[in-house]
């Protein structure tokens, strides 16, 4: 897992570098009060490229962090609330009973009902 953490750390450093470069470019242009159109266009083009690199690095970082959280939840199910609570004895008994009924419902030999089960009982209306 350390390799994955190192990759994410490197991605964070790369993203921060692009952000710093973009901030520096914006502050430099603002401080100069650029008057020439060609310098202004060049600066705008550089800012667009830096913004694109910043956005791409942030998207890659988000994807890597999402993958890391999925891996963590698989490796340790109690991580981030994905834990499965333990079943109580009652729930376990009910699930076993339902399992038996489900299996017997699909078995080829259906259990034969005894005739005593079909005896009519008088019903008072």
HELIX and SHEET records of a PDB file:
HELIX    1   1 UNK A    2  UNK A   32  1                                  31    
HELIX    2   2 UNK A   37  UNK A   75  1                                  39    
HELIX    3   3 UNK A   79  UNK A   81  5                                   3    
HELIX    4   4 UNK A   89  UNK A  106  1                                  18    
HELIX    5   5 UNK A  115  UNK A  118  5                                   4    
END                                                                             
